[in-house]
């Protein structure tokens, strides 16, 4: 039985709950993370969720999304989970976190405070998919991804779009450290382009940056 960390809106832990109960239609606010992994050319690694997932099966996500365990930080939990899904290890850095609540049909929902991490992979040939978690992968430039999200927002996980929207809000020291990559993904038009896809997933606007 997997238990998730319940939090308040300020990301303070207030208990634990079974994973399945956290993802019922109303959901319970819990802690999560999403990883954005880039190669040296500045392309983002996207993963297609397994068809066996309860929520958003077969949809395209950022690189890895999961949940910290008790006593873990966002970074340590993400660095643990990355090899479990992709067979590689990578140093990760914390960018920011956001809160969102979004239903998936009448099956369940995500109700999370989600930390966002960045990593740069040196040798993508070492990636080995864990098929129970990931169906497929693809590397995208910003323009290719934005064009596809505009055409088909329904096949992209909502939290990934929120993470892309807030990239310019990343910690300043991390922005500087990863400027060669992030400068390609932070443009003045990105937020404007993503507003309509976000409205598709969040008609009630239940998403916000957390400081």
N, CA, C and O of each residue as an XYZ file, in Angstrom:
844
protein
N       0.846     -1.190      0.000
C       0.000      0.000      0.000
C       0.885      1.246      0.000
O       1.731      1.399      0.881
N       0.701      2.136     -0.975
C       1.492      3.368     -1.060
C       0.722      4.517     -0.441
O      -0.454      4.726     -0.740
N       1.396      5.261      0.426
C       0.791      6.411      1.078
C       1.448      7.695      0.565
O       2.663      7.751      0.375
N       0.628      8.719      0.346
C       1.118     10.011     -0.124
C       1.069     11.034      1.004
O       0.339     10.865      1.981
N       1.855     12.098      0.857
C       1.935     13.153      1.863
C       0.831     14.172      1.628
O       0.837     14.873      0.616
N      -0.112     14.259      2.550
C      -1.141     15.291      2.474
C      -0.544     16.622      2.924
O       0.244     16.670      3.870
N      -0.925     17.702      2.240
C      -0.403     19.027      2.566
C      -1.536     20.042      2.578
O      -2.607     19.808      2.018
N      -1.277     21.185      3.232
C      -2.195     22.313      3.094
C      -1.758     23.145      1.894
O      -0.817     22.776      1.191
N      -2.426     24.250      1.660
C      -2.138     25.035      0.470
C      -0.773     25.706      0.513
O      -0.283     26.187     -0.509
N      -0.152     25.740      1.699
C       1.207     26.276      1.828
C       2.257     25.177      1.776
O       3.428     25.416      2.068
N       1.836     23.971      1.404
C       2.726     22.815      1.263
C       3.272     22.334      2.600
O       4.353     21.747      2.650
N       2.542     22.572      3.677
C       2.916     22.030      4.974
C       2.303     20.641      5.134
O       1.100     20.488      4.920
N       3.084     19.625      5.503
C       2.527     18.280      5.677
C       1.486     18.253      6.796
O       1.691     18.839      7.859
N       0.364     17.565      6.548
C      -0.705     17.474      7.554
C      -1.144     16.029      7.764
O      -2.140     15.776      8.441
N      -0.408     15.077      7.187
C      -0.767     13.684      7.358
C      -0.425     12.873      6.130
O       0.271     13.347      5.233
N      -0.917     11.652      6.094
C      -0.733     10.789      4.925
C      -2.063     10.132      4.579
O      -2.984     10.074      5.394
N      -2.133      9.640      3.348
C      -3.338      8.954      2.897
C      -2.984      7.968      1.800
O      -1.996      8.146      1.087
N      -3.803      6.919      1.668
C      -3.594      5.951      0.605
C      -3.631      6.656     -0.755
O      -4.440      7.556     -0.978
N      -2.750      6.234     -1.648
C      -2.634      6.862     -2.965
C      -3.961      6.875     -3.699
O      -4.334      7.896     -4.276
N      -4.679      5.766     -3.690
C      -5.928      5.686     -4.439
C      -6.950      6.684     -3.911
O      -7.702      7.273     -4.688
N      -6.984      6.882     -2.578
C      -7.952      7.815     -2.001
C      -7.607      9.262     -2.341
O      -8.491     10.115     -2.422
N      -6.320      9.534     -2.540
C      -5.904     10.889     -2.935
C      -6.329     11.228     -4.353
O      -6.400     12.399     -4.725
N      -6.615     10.189     -5.151
C      -6.908     10.407     -6.561
C      -8.354     10.114     -6.934
O      -8.662      9.926     -8.111
N      -9.240     10.072     -5.955
C     -10.665      9.949     -6.235
C     -11.172     11.271     -6.811
O     -10.446     12.265     -6.778
N     -12.408     11.308     -7.343
C     -12.864     12.515     -8.064
C     -12.655     13.835     -7.334
O     -12.230     14.806     -7.959
N     -12.935     13.909     -6.041
C     -12.688     15.167     -5.321
C     -11.230     15.318     -4.937
O     -10.729     16.435     -4.804
N     -10.551     14.203     -4.760
C      -9.129     14.214     -4.450
C      -8.824     14.764     -3.065
O      -9.677     15.369     -2.415
N      -7.598     14.542     -2.633
C      -7.086     15.148     -1.409
C      -5.758     15.796     -1.759
O      -4.908     15.180     -2.403
N      -5.583     17.029     -1.338
C      -4.381     17.779     -1.699
C      -3.145     17.072     -1.159
O      -3.027     16.843      0.044
N      -2.228     16.728     -2.054
C      -1.037     15.986     -1.666
C       0.174     16.510     -2.435
O       0.047     17.283     -3.384
N       1.339     16.070     -2.000
C       2.596     16.546     -2.584
C       2.999     15.668     -3.761
O       2.872     14.445     -3.706
N       3.481     16.293     -4.813
C       3.904     15.578     -6.023
C       5.083     16.313     -6.644
O       5.473     17.386     -6.183
N       5.646     15.725     -7.694
C       6.698     16.411     -8.442
C       6.599     16.041     -9.915
O       6.027     15.013    -10.278
N       7.165     16.897    -10.752
C       7.292     16.605    -12.170
C       8.702     16.980    -12.613
O       9.231     18.021    -12.224
N       9.300     16.121    -13.430
C      10.668     16.318    -13.907
C      10.639     16.728    -15.370
O       9.934     16.126    -16.179
N      11.410     17.756    -15.704
C      11.634     18.150    -17.097
C      13.099     17.866    -17.415
O      13.997     18.558    -16.936
N      13.324     16.844    -18.227
C      14.682     16.405    -18.553
C      15.012     16.816    -19.979
O      14.269     16.505    -20.910
N      16.127     17.517    -20.147
C      16.544     18.027    -21.449
C      17.832     17.339    -21.894
O      18.593     16.826    -21.073
N      18.062     17.337    -23.208
C      19.379     16.922    -23.693
C      20.222     18.169    -23.930
O      19.746     19.287    -23.735
N      21.462     17.986    -24.346
C      22.379     19.118    -24.497
C      21.983     20.049    -25.643
O      22.463     21.180    -25.713
N      21.114     19.582    -26.537
C      20.628     20.425    -27.633
C      19.404     21.237    -27.236
O      18.878     22.003    -28.043
N      18.949     21.075    -25.999
C      17.809     21.845    -25.532
C      16.462     21.232    -25.844
O      15.437     21.903    -25.726
N      16.441     19.967    -26.241
C      15.165     19.294    -26.488
C      14.656     18.667    -25.192
O      15.438     18.167    -24.383
N      13.341     18.701    -25.006
C      12.698     18.165    -23.811
C      12.253     16.727    -24.056
O      11.673     16.416    -25.095
N      12.531     15.856    -23.089
C      12.106     14.468    -23.178
C      10.674     14.337    -22.657
O      10.405     14.582    -21.481
N       9.763     13.950    -23.547
C       8.377     13.693    -23.182
C       8.152     12.192    -23.096
O       8.758     11.419    -23.838
N       7.277     11.787    -22.185
C       6.964     10.369    -22.039
C       5.466     10.157    -22.192
O       4.657     10.968    -21.739
N       5.115      9.060    -22.835
C       3.704      8.695    -22.978
C       3.332      7.746    -21.847
O       3.960      6.702    -21.672
N       2.324      8.106    -21.091
C       1.923      7.313    -19.938
C       1.391      5.946    -20.354
O       0.759      5.799    -21.400
N       1.657      4.966    -19.525
C       1.182      3.613    -19.787
C      -0.335      3.589    -19.931
O      -1.035      4.379    -19.297
N      -0.838      2.694    -20.755
C      -2.280      2.517    -20.923
C      -2.928      1.955    -19.663
O      -4.151      1.977    -19.526
N      -2.107      1.451    -18.746
C      -2.639      0.856    -17.521
C      -2.853      1.883    -16.409
O      -3.378      1.542    -15.349
N      -2.451      3.141    -16.641
C      -2.630      4.171    -15.629
C      -4.123      4.449    -15.408
O      -4.916      4.430    -16.350
N      -4.486      4.706    -14.152
C      -5.874      5.038    -13.846
C      -6.258      6.400    -14.412
O      -7.371      6.586    -14.904
N      -5.329      7.350    -14.339
C      -5.596      8.717    -14.773
C      -4.718      9.079    -15.967
O      -3.521      8.793    -15.972
N      -5.306      9.699    -16.963
C      -4.627     10.132    -18.184
C      -3.811      9.003    -18.836
O      -2.661      9.233    -19.212
N      -4.367      7.798    -18.981
C      -3.628      6.713    -19.653
C      -3.354      7.049    -21.115
O      -4.234      7.532    -21.827
N      -2.138      6.791    -21.548
C      -1.778      7.009    -22.941
C      -1.507      8.445    -23.320
O      -1.150      8.715    -24.467
N      -1.667      9.385    -22.390
C      -1.417     10.796    -22.695
C       0.069     11.111    -22.558
O       0.820     10.356    -21.940
N       0.483     12.232    -23.142
C       1.877     12.656    -23.113
C       2.129     13.563    -21.919
O       1.334     14.449    -21.606
N       3.243     13.321    -21.269
C       3.595     14.006    -20.026
C       4.984     14.609    -20.175
O       5.660     14.399    -21.182
N       5.407     15.370    -19.150
C       6.815     15.707    -19.051
C       7.591     14.417    -18.836
O       7.063     13.332    -19.083
N       8.817     14.516    -18.387
C       9.655     13.319    -18.363
C       9.193     12.284    -17.343
O       9.003     11.119    -17.691
N       9.013     12.689    -16.103
C       8.540     11.782    -15.053
C       7.690     12.592    -14.074
O       8.047     13.717    -13.724
N       6.572     12.026    -13.633
C       5.751     12.633    -12.589
C       5.451     11.570    -11.545
O       5.079     10.445    -11.878
N       5.618     11.941    -10.264
C       5.362     10.971     -9.202
C       5.193     11.727     -7.884
O       4.861     12.913     -7.878
N       5.429     11.022     -6.757
C       5.152     11.584     -5.439
C       6.319     11.340     -4.482
O       6.881     10.245     -4.456
N       6.684     12.358     -3.695
C       7.703     12.146     -2.665
C       7.194     11.218     -1.566
O       5.996     11.147     -1.291
N       8.124     10.519     -0.954
C       7.826      9.761      0.250
C       8.146     10.615      1.469
O       8.831     11.632      1.363
N       7.652     10.202      2.609
C       7.973     10.924      3.836
C       9.485     10.955      4.035
O      10.170      9.967      3.768
N      10.001     12.075      4.500
C      11.423     12.346      4.763
C      12.182     12.720      3.498
O      13.342     13.123      3.590
N      11.566     12.601      2.304
C      12.236     12.988      1.061
C      11.971     14.450      0.728
O      10.919     14.991      1.069
N      12.926     15.085      0.063
C      12.713     16.393     -0.525
C      12.197     16.204     -1.949
O      12.144     15.084     -2.458
N      11.820     17.307     -2.581
C      11.420     17.213     -3.993
C      12.564     16.647     -4.830
O      12.353     15.779     -5.676
N      13.775     17.145     -4.586
C      14.914     16.716     -5.391
C      15.261     15.255     -5.133
O      15.428     14.485     -6.080
N      15.373     14.858     -3.855
C      15.769     13.484     -3.566
C      14.735     12.482     -4.054
O      15.094     11.400     -4.517
N      13.451     12.829     -3.957
C      12.413     11.908     -4.428
C      12.444     11.775     -5.944
O      12.261     10.682     -6.482
N      12.675     12.884     -6.627
C      12.729     12.839     -8.089
C      13.959     12.074     -8.575
O      13.888     11.321     -9.546
N      15.094     12.276     -7.887
C      16.305     11.542     -8.273
C      16.172     10.046     -7.987
O      16.791      9.230     -8.671
N      15.377      9.682     -6.991
C      15.100      8.258     -6.756
C      14.211      7.684     -7.858
O      14.451      6.580     -8.348
N      13.190      8.437     -8.240
C      12.178      7.910     -9.152
C      12.651      7.837    -10.598
O      12.231      6.945    -11.336
N      13.513      8.752    -11.015
C      13.949      8.804    -12.413
C      14.483      7.470    -12.922
O      14.019      7.007    -13.964
N      15.436      6.825    -12.242
C      15.921      5.534    -12.756
C      14.879      4.430    -12.684
O      14.960      3.459    -13.437
N      13.893      4.561    -11.787
C      12.846      3.552    -11.690
C      11.942      3.560    -12.909
O      11.310      2.549    -13.215
N      11.868      4.696    -13.618
C      11.004      4.781    -14.792
C      11.779      4.794    -16.106
O      11.280      4.315    -17.125
N      13.010      5.345    -16.089
C      13.755      5.506    -17.334
C      15.112      4.821    -17.340
O      15.816      4.854    -18.349
N      15.489      4.200    -16.229
C      16.739      3.457    -16.197
C      17.992      4.302    -16.201
O      19.082      3.778    -16.430
N      17.869      5.612    -15.953
C      19.039      6.490    -15.910
C      18.991      7.341    -14.638
O      17.923      7.560    -14.065
N      20.146      7.810    -14.213
C      20.239      8.740    -13.096
C      20.715     10.086    -13.616
O      21.419     10.163    -14.622
N      20.323     11.145    -12.921
C      20.678     12.489    -13.375
C      20.555     13.444    -12.192
O      19.619     13.334    -11.400
N      21.491     14.377    -12.069
C      21.361     15.427    -11.061
C      20.195     16.329    -11.438
O      20.076     16.760    -12.585
N      19.339     16.611    -10.466
C      18.167     17.448    -10.707
C      18.217     18.690     -9.836
O      18.767     18.666     -8.734
N      17.644     19.767    -10.331
C      17.566     21.022     -9.594
C      16.116     21.479     -9.516
O      15.337     21.296    -10.451
N      15.768     22.085     -8.366
C      14.411     22.552     -8.108
C      14.173     23.887     -8.811
O      15.006     24.790     -8.734
N      13.030     24.010     -9.498
C      12.680     25.232    -10.213
C      11.624     26.059     -9.476
O      11.834     27.243     -9.210
N      10.480     25.431     -9.144
C       9.347     26.114     -8.522
C       8.304     25.054     -8.184
O       8.505     23.872     -8.464
N       7.186     25.476     -7.579
C       6.072     24.562     -7.352
C       4.754     25.281     -7.627
O       4.665     26.506     -7.549
N       3.759     24.505     -7.945
C       2.433     25.056     -8.224
C       1.366     24.132     -7.656
O       1.602     22.943     -7.441
N       0.195     24.698     -7.419
C      -0.950     23.921     -6.948
C      -1.986     23.845     -8.054
O      -2.216     24.825     -8.762
N      -2.606     22.696     -8.204
C      -3.664     22.550     -9.218
C      -4.618     21.445     -8.811
O      -4.266     20.559     -8.032
N      -5.823     21.504     -9.341
C      -6.833     20.461     -9.137
C      -7.568     20.288    -10.452
O      -8.155     21.234    -10.978
N      -7.531     19.070    -10.981
C      -8.161     18.821    -12.274
C      -8.747     17.415    -12.281
O      -8.063     16.465    -11.901
N     -10.034     17.257    -12.717
C     -10.643     15.931    -12.776
C     -10.251     15.194    -14.048
O      -9.912     15.811    -15.058
N     -10.299     13.864    -13.987
C     -10.150     13.037    -15.186
C     -11.446     12.249    -15.379
O     -11.708     11.258    -14.696
N     -12.257     12.732    -16.347
C     -13.561     12.130    -16.629
C     -14.321     11.985    -15.309
O     -14.317     12.913    -14.500
N     -14.967     10.850    -15.076
C     -15.628     10.625    -13.792
C     -14.878      9.585    -12.971
O     -15.422      8.986    -12.044
N     -13.602      9.384    -13.340
C     -12.799      8.317    -12.724
C     -12.055      8.795    -11.490
O     -12.035      8.103    -10.471
N     -11.443      9.967    -11.567
C     -10.636     10.465    -10.466
C     -10.158     11.873    -10.747
O     -10.726     12.577    -11.581
N      -9.107     12.282    -10.046
C      -8.586     13.635    -10.225
C      -7.159     13.711     -9.712
O      -6.683     12.819     -9.010
N      -6.489     14.792    -10.074
C      -5.222     15.172     -9.462
C      -5.463     16.445     -8.667
O      -6.028     17.414     -9.173
N      -5.027     16.427     -7.423
C      -5.168     17.563     -6.520
C      -3.839     17.687     -5.789
O      -3.631     17.059     -4.750
N      -2.935     18.506     -6.340
C      -1.533     18.433     -5.922
C      -0.882     19.795     -5.724
O      -1.250     20.780     -6.363
N       0.091     19.824     -4.828
C       1.153     20.831     -4.841
C       2.346     20.138     -5.487
O       2.879     19.165     -4.954
N       2.751     20.648     -6.632
C       3.674     19.920     -7.511
C       4.997     20.664     -7.656
O       5.035     21.743     -8.247
N       6.081     20.101     -7.126
C       7.411     20.649     -7.334
C       7.908     20.306     -8.729
O       7.665     19.208     -9.228
N       8.601     21.242     -9.353
C       9.092     21.058    -10.716
C      10.617     21.049    -10.711
O      11.251     21.943    -10.151
N      11.198     20.026    -11.342
C      12.643     19.818    -11.349
C      13.173     19.840    -12.771
O      12.463     19.477    -13.709
N      14.421     20.265    -12.933
C      15.090     20.245    -14.228
C      16.350     19.392    -14.140
O      17.040     19.377    -13.121
N      16.635     18.684    -15.229
C      17.871     17.927    -15.330
C      18.356     17.921    -16.765
O      17.570     18.094    -17.697
N      19.650     17.723    -16.942
C      20.262     17.646    -18.272
C      20.897     16.266    -18.408
O      21.765     15.906    -17.613
N      20.479     15.498    -19.395
C      21.002     14.148    -19.576
C      22.124     14.174    -20.611
O      21.961     14.735    -21.695
N      23.243     13.577    -20.281
C      24.405     13.590    -21.172
C      24.350     12.504    -22.234
O      24.785     12.719    -23.366
N      23.819     11.340    -21.880
C      23.828     10.213    -22.816
C      22.432      9.604    -22.906
O      22.126      8.660    -22.177
N      21.575     10.132    -23.793
C      20.208      9.626    -23.919
C      20.128      8.177    -24.381
O      19.080      7.546    -24.242
N      21.216      7.636    -24.928
C      21.167      6.254    -25.419
C      21.027      5.251    -24.270
O      20.682      4.091    -24.493
N      21.295      5.697    -23.055
C      21.205      4.788    -21.907
C      19.790      4.667    -21.346
O      19.558      3.889    -20.420
N      18.853      5.420    -21.890
C      17.475      5.376    -21.407
C      16.848      4.019    -21.720
O      16.923      3.532    -22.848
N      16.227      3.417    -20.700
C      15.526      2.142    -20.861
C      14.166      2.269    -20.199
O      14.076      2.457    -18.986
N      13.118      2.169    -20.984
C      11.774      2.387    -20.471
C      11.317      1.252    -19.564
O      11.570      0.077    -19.830
N      10.639      1.636    -18.489
C       9.927      0.664    -17.669
C       8.501      0.623    -18.200
O       7.715      1.536    -17.946
N       8.165     -0.430    -18.933
C       6.930     -0.468    -19.711
C       5.673     -0.350    -18.861
O       4.635      0.096    -19.350
N       5.754     -0.751    -17.574
C       4.584     -0.611    -16.715
C       4.252      0.857    -16.445
O       3.129      1.191    -16.068
N       5.242      1.725    -16.642
C       5.067      3.145    -16.364
C       4.965      3.988    -17.628
O       4.174      4.929    -17.692
N       5.773      3.646    -18.639
C       5.904      4.505    -19.823
C       5.740      3.684    -21.095
O       6.375      2.642    -21.259
N       4.887      4.159    -21.986
C       4.633      3.458    -23.242
C       5.630      3.849    -24.325
O       6.058      3.003    -25.110
N       6.007      5.140    -24.372
C       6.888      5.618    -25.435
C       7.520      6.931    -24.993
O       7.111      7.518    -23.991
N       8.525      7.391    -25.747
C       9.162      8.680    -25.471
C       9.348      9.444    -26.779
O       9.317      8.862    -27.863
N       9.543     10.752    -26.658
C       9.933     11.568    -27.808
C      10.645     12.812    -27.299
O      10.378     13.291    -26.197
N      11.556     13.325    -28.120
C      12.281     14.556    -27.810
C      11.691     15.684    -28.637
O      11.531     15.547    -29.850
N      11.364     16.808    -27.986
C      10.728     17.924    -28.693
C      11.466     19.233    -28.478
O      11.973     19.503    -27.389
N      11.521     20.044    -29.531
C      11.891     21.444    -29.389
C      10.673     22.197    -28.856
O       9.560     21.672    -28.872
N      10.881     23.413    -28.389
C       9.772     24.209    -27.885
C       8.734     24.446    -28.974
O       7.540     24.263    -28.735
N       9.164     24.847    -30.158
C       8.209     25.162    -31.223
C       7.386     23.948    -31.618
O       6.173     24.057    -31.798
N       8.029     22.789    -31.756
C       7.287     21.575    -32.114
C       6.254     21.234    -31.048
O       5.122     20.869    -31.363
N       6.654     21.357    -29.777
C       5.743     21.015    -28.701
C       4.584     22.001    -28.617
O       3.434     21.588    -28.463
N       4.867     23.292    -28.717
C       3.800     24.286    -28.657
C       2.803     24.086    -29.787
O       1.595     24.185    -29.574
N       3.296     23.808    -30.980
C       2.399     23.587    -32.116
C       1.488     22.390    -31.878
O       0.302     22.432    -32.208
N       2.038     21.327    -31.308
C       1.231     20.130    -31.080
C       0.243     20.336    -29.933
O      -0.892     19.865    -30.001
N       0.668     21.036    -28.881
C      -0.247     21.320    -27.777
C      -1.406     22.185    -28.260
O      -2.545     21.973    -27.845
N      -1.136     23.150    -29.125
C      -2.211     23.981    -29.669
C      -3.210     23.147    -30.458
O      -4.418     23.354    -30.346
N      -2.712     22.203    -31.258
C      -3.581     21.367    -32.084
C      -4.338     20.332    -31.261
O      -5.514     20.073    -31.516
N      -3.664     19.736    -30.271
C      -4.247     18.600    -29.547
C      -3.985     18.710    -28.048
O      -3.275     17.872    -27.491
N      -4.539     19.724    -27.380
C      -4.264     19.870    -25.938
C      -4.752     18.690    -25.119
O      -4.242     18.427    -24.030
N      -5.748     17.973    -25.646
C      -6.358     16.883    -24.874
C      -5.440     15.685    -24.696
O      -5.707     14.843    -23.839
N      -4.364     15.574    -25.477
C      -3.479     14.408    -25.351
C      -2.261     14.718    -24.478
O      -1.368     13.883    -24.338
N      -2.225     15.922    -23.889
C      -1.116     16.308    -23.017
C      -1.611     16.468    -21.581
O      -2.668     17.050    -21.336
N      -0.837     15.948    -20.645
C      -1.222     16.006    -19.235
C      -1.282     17.464    -18.770
O      -0.381     18.246    -19.073
N      -2.324     17.828    -18.045
C      -2.504     19.238    -17.662
C      -1.368     19.796    -16.821
O      -0.990     20.955    -16.992
N      -0.809     18.985    -15.905
C       0.263     19.503    -15.044
C       1.527     19.820    -15.832
O       2.283     20.710    -15.441
N       1.774     19.118    -16.925
C       2.930     19.420    -17.751
C       2.783     20.799    -18.393
O       3.748     21.561    -18.465
N       1.584     21.115    -18.854
C       1.351     22.418    -19.485
C       1.523     23.535    -18.459
O       2.077     24.587    -18.776
N       1.049     23.312    -17.228
C       1.253     24.303    -16.166
C       2.746     24.495    -15.901
O       3.210     25.625    -15.750
N       3.492     23.402    -15.844
C       4.933     23.494    -15.593
C       5.636     24.303    -16.681
O       6.504     25.123    -16.382
N       5.268     24.078    -17.927
C       5.859     24.853    -19.020
C       5.488     26.332    -18.922
O       6.308     27.205    -19.206
N       4.259     26.603    -18.521
C       3.782     27.977    -18.399
C       4.605     28.756    -17.364
O       4.873     29.943    -17.546
N       4.997     28.091    -16.296
C       5.681     28.774    -15.192
C       7.203     28.713    -15.276
O       7.871     29.113    -14.322
N       7.771     28.238    -16.361
C       9.232     28.112    -16.435
C       9.951     29.430    -16.153
O      11.023     29.434    -15.546
N       9.380     30.526    -16.582
C      10.037     31.822    -16.362
C      10.042     32.223    -14.893
O      10.743     33.163    -14.519
N       9.272     31.527    -14.047
C       9.211     31.825    -12.616
C      10.224     31.009    -11.809
O      10.190     31.024    -10.578
N      11.113     30.305    -12.488
C      12.075     29.442    -11.807
C      13.013     30.246    -10.912
O      13.207     31.445    -11.108
N      13.592     29.555     -9.922
C      14.564     30.198     -9.036
C      15.669     30.851     -9.870
O      16.170     30.254    -10.823
N      16.032     32.045     -9.516
C      16.952     32.835    -10.344
C      18.321     32.173    -10.491
O      18.933     32.240    -11.557
N      18.804     31.530     -9.414
C      20.117     30.903     -9.519
C      20.071     29.695    -10.461
O      21.054     29.394    -11.139
N      18.916     29.002    -10.500
C      18.781     27.865    -11.410
C      18.599     28.350    -12.840
O      19.106     27.736    -13.779
N      17.876     29.452    -13.004
C      17.755     30.042    -14.343
C      19.127     30.360    -14.910
O      19.404     30.098    -16.081
N      19.984     30.927    -14.069
C      21.330     31.276    -14.508
C      22.157     30.027    -14.792
O      22.882     29.966    -15.785
N      22.046     29.036    -13.917
C      22.828     27.811    -14.054
C      22.484     27.048    -15.328
O      23.356     26.458    -15.966
N      21.202     27.066    -15.692
C      20.739     26.314    -16.865
C      20.298     27.246    -17.999
O      19.415     26.912    -18.788
N      20.932     28.415    -18.060
C      20.493     29.419    -19.035
C      20.599     28.943    -20.478
O      19.768     29.316    -21.307
N      21.602     28.129    -20.798
C      21.770     27.672    -22.176
C      20.581     26.841    -22.644
O      20.270     26.814    -23.835
N      19.911     26.157    -21.700
C      18.721     25.368    -22.019
C      17.457     26.197    -21.849
O      16.640     26.292    -22.764
N      17.303     26.792    -20.678
C      16.041     27.453    -20.356
C      15.784     28.688    -21.219
O      14.628     29.029    -21.469
N      16.832     29.360    -21.675
C      16.615     30.519    -22.544
C      15.896     30.137    -23.837
O      15.244     30.970    -24.466
N      16.023     28.872    -24.223
C      15.315     28.400    -25.425
C      13.835     28.132    -25.157
O      13.028     28.054    -26.083
N      13.491     27.992    -23.861
C      12.130     27.614    -23.494
C      11.363     28.737    -22.809
O      10.171     28.600    -22.533
N      12.038     29.840    -22.536
C      11.362     30.972    -21.913
C      11.321     32.117    -22.924
O      12.305     32.830    -23.120
N      10.179     32.272    -23.550
C       9.970     33.356    -24.520
C       8.713     34.119    -24.131
O       7.851     33.600    -23.423
N       8.621     35.347    -24.600
C       7.480     36.181    -24.227
C       6.159     35.612    -24.715
O       5.120     35.873    -24.108
N       6.173     34.834    -25.807
C       4.915     34.344    -26.376
C       4.440     33.019    -25.781
O       3.321     32.590    -26.062
N       5.270     32.360    -24.959
C       4.923     31.020    -24.486
C       3.660     31.034    -23.636
O       2.754     30.231    -23.860
N       3.590     31.938    -22.663
C       2.419     31.976    -21.793
C       1.141     32.253    -22.593
O       0.103     31.641    -22.343
N       1.222     33.161    -23.540
C       0.049     33.482    -24.350
C      -0.423     32.264    -25.149
O      -1.622     32.000    -25.241
N       0.516     31.535    -25.718
C       0.180     30.352    -26.518
C      -0.458     29.272    -25.649
O      -1.352     28.559    -26.104
N      -0.007     29.149    -24.409
C      -0.484     28.073    -23.546
C      -1.788     28.391    -22.822
O      -2.378     27.506    -22.202
N      -2.242     29.627    -22.890
C      -3.454     29.997    -22.153
C      -4.684     29.227    -22.631
O      -5.490     28.790    -21.809
N      -4.842     29.054    -23.940
C      -6.006     28.332    -24.451
C      -5.949     26.844    -24.102
O      -6.957     26.297    -23.655
N      -4.804     26.162    -24.290
C      -4.725     24.765    -23.836
C      -4.981     24.612    -22.336
O      -5.597     23.633    -21.915
N      -4.517     25.568    -21.525
C      -4.783     25.499    -20.091
C      -6.271     25.656    -19.803
O      -6.802     25.003    -18.905
N      -6.939     26.509    -20.552
C      -8.384     26.687    -20.378
C      -9.124     25.411    -20.741
O     -10.160     25.105    -20.151
N      -8.601     24.663    -21.705
C      -9.211     23.374    -22.073
C      -9.206     22.424    -20.872
O     -10.206     21.759    -20.600
N      -8.093     22.364    -20.164
C      -7.970     21.452    -19.027
C      -8.550     22.032    -17.737
O      -9.051     21.293    -16.890
N      -8.483     23.354    -17.591
C      -8.888     24.011    -16.349
C      -9.934     25.090    -16.628
O      -9.628     26.277    -16.518
N     -11.149     24.708    -16.984
C     -12.172     25.742    -17.245
C     -12.469     26.596    -16.025
O     -12.952     27.722    -16.153
N     -12.176     26.055    -14.816
C     -12.410     26.823    -13.585
C     -11.140     27.464    -13.050
O     -11.136     28.019    -11.951
N     -10.046     27.390    -13.836
C      -8.789     28.068    -13.472
C      -8.221     27.637    -12.129
O      -7.698     28.471    -11.390
N      -8.312     26.342    -11.794
C      -7.789     25.865    -10.514
C      -6.327     25.470    -10.639
O      -5.976     24.296    -10.523
N      -5.476     26.466    -10.878
C      -4.041     26.264    -10.908
C      -3.352     27.584    -10.574
O      -3.794     28.644    -11.017
N      -2.279     27.525     -9.799
C      -1.581     28.741     -9.402
C      -0.163     28.423     -8.947
O       0.121     27.338     -8.442
N       0.714     29.399     -9.141
C       2.095     29.292     -8.682
C       2.124     29.452     -7.169
O       1.402     30.274     -6.606
N       2.980     28.645     -6.510
C       3.159     28.750     -5.071
C       4.533     29.321     -4.768
O       5.523     28.888     -5.358
N       4.609     30.258     -3.885
C       5.884     30.869     -3.516
C       6.460     30.178     -2.279
O       7.536     30.550     -1.809
